[in-house]
Amino acid sequence: MSLTLYGAARSRASMVRWYLEEKGIPYEWISLDLGAGEQRQDAFLAINPFGKVPALVDDSLSGPDGGPLKLFESGAMLQHLAEQHGQEFGGVAGAARRSLSLQWLLFANASFGPALIQAATKPEELGRLLATLDPLLSAGPSLLGAGADAGEPTWGAADCAIQSYLAYLPLFCPQVDLAPFPHVQASIDATRQRPAYQLAMGQR
Ligand SMILES: N[C@@H](CCC(=O)N[C@@H](CS)C(=O)NCC(=O)O)C(=O)O
């Protein structure tokens, strides 16, 4: 079994890399030079026809062409890793946790990420999302809770996605005052302390 993650510095690949590092899942990291257009060359287009990173190849499963499974979209990769390699959805609560994880991944990439990118033109939308998110982060490092079964992981794909975007906030939106959102601020501080996050972000 082998996993290969294609990415680039300062790209959404860091999110997927953080998950792999955090869970101790072995993988090969292939860094593309986006500035040189490596993502648009045939070798990579055979992995992601849209020519974007991240992309993940998992040879423990087959794709529709009979070769190793190839995935694009960071949220799909996180959910795949959580299901196939992260053992996140076992036990009686597994089905509910799987659906909740998917909900948070879609929220992260389809609602929260775009709100962050549009913060300069639509600051009220980002403020509204942060105000709703803040109390939900007060329970600890897992948006899904500890799980009904002992031994289930408390930090997972959903947390990886949401916390990754939150950690981008001070970098991309330094104008946003986080003082009204103490749990958001605490989450960002805790994320930055995690060794796996630092490694994925190329900070160590
Ligand atoms: N929604 C996609 C976004 C992928 C994406 O836009 N990747 C950027 C880097 S963060 C990229 O590859 N840009 C290079 C290009 O479009 O040529 C995901 O979450 O994986």
The ligand as an ORCA input file, in Angstrom:
! r2SCAN-3c Opt
* xyz 0 1
  N     -10.863     23.235     -4.512
  C      -9.523     22.737     -4.796
  C      -8.635     23.925     -5.100
  C      -7.373     23.518     -5.820
  C      -6.554     24.734     -6.181
  O      -7.096     25.790     -6.547
  N      -5.222     24.569     -6.115
  C      -4.317     25.646     -6.431
  C      -3.246     25.772     -5.324
  S      -4.003     26.078     -3.740
  C      -3.576     25.352     -7.719
  O      -3.258     24.222     -8.009
  N      -3.273     26.402     -8.481
  C      -2.464     26.274     -9.663
  C      -3.224     26.425    -10.933
  O      -4.468     26.584    -10.889
  O      -2.583     26.403    -11.976
  C      -9.017     21.920     -3.581
  O      -9.443     22.201     -2.464
  O      -8.209     20.984     -3.774
*
